[in-house]
Amino acid sequence: MSDKKTVTVKLVRSPIGTRASHRATVAGLGLRKLNSTSVLEDTPAVRGMINKIAYLVQVL
């Protein structure tokens, strides 16, 4: 078991029609299809990515 904090992110809106950098951020978080989830290490970089596309994702 790791002692690192994690955050789970779920894609709830389609990135179609959004800026290219936002689509790249979605891919960078490991999200592909709608309702897909990704468990990520809770770092400032990941938090910044989540904040950038907050209108597309939900933190579980």
Secondary structure, DSSP 8 states (H G I E B T S, - for coil): -----EEEEEE-S--TTS-HHHHHHHHHTT--STT-EEEEE--HHHHHHHHHTTTTEEE-
